[in-house]
Amino acid sequence: SGLAVTVLAVFAAASYLLTFLVQLFGWPDWVSRLSVFGAFGRPYLELPAATGLAVLGGLALAGAVLAAAIAQRSPKAA
């Protein structure tokens, strides 16, 4: 459980920083879409792109399937 929290925290922080690094170093726009925050866009200013929503939906589905598989294998408390 502690490892999962650490991995998710590092992923969220790296995703957040990636949006700034793309602008700072002038990297291509597709690099910013690798970030969860870049995939969603700026919802207060514009509607999210369909591809960004598809990426987020795919990540959510993969996470749910992975969580269900882990829950199936883990021991249950009575």
Secondary structure, DSSP 4 states (H G I P E B T S, - for coil): -HHHHHHHHHHHHHHHHHHHHHHHHT--HHHHTTSHHHHH--TTTSPPPHHHHHHHHHHHHHHHHHHHHHHHHSPPP-
